[in-house]
Amino acid sequence: MKHTLVALVENQPGVLMRVANLFARRGFNIESFTVGHTETTKLSRMTVVVDGAQTQVEQVIKQLYKLIDVLKVSDVTEDRTIDRELALIKVTASNSASRAEVVQFVNIFRGKIVDVAPDSLIVEVTGTEEKVDSLLDVLRPFGIKEMVRTGTVAMTRGGSVSARLAEDRLEAAG
């Protein structure tokens, strides 16, 4: 089963490597791994999607807490979350008919055309993994020249204050 883990970590060099190594040592294949700054400059937020049994995931969470830079870890798989992914897709569009068709599909998926070249278009789409996959399925017949996806980022719905709690813990420790 796929699990989505969210970790708040100190914004320090080497943290990403230590977390990724922990998953590798436990034999997990990471489906996606995204890291970015939070509203607090001292913290980064990691969203990790892994495939594994509940007991394995619980064990990894315990191991993550042993890393000094990790302040909070949550398995948000069963929580009400907003999940998003960004994809840039370079699609073959060598004539006006195919170009118009691609633009029409992109509009249906609420994407954007962010670059136009004589033989291709670059499409930007943001949404759930399923939405991105669906757009890719529609664009494949045109020919996908190149593609990049960010991986999933997730945030629980409602008034959670996990970043503030983690920052308080960071200040208390240091």
ABEGO torsion letter per residue (X at the ends): XBBBBBBBBBBBBGAAAAAAAAAAAAGBBBABBBBBBBABAABBBBBBBBBBBAAAAAAAAAAAAABAABABBBBAAABBBBBBBBBBBBBBBABAAAAAAAAAAAAAAGBBBABBBAABBBBBBBEBAAAAAAAAAAAAAAEBABBBBAEBBBBBBEABAAAAAAAAAAAAAX
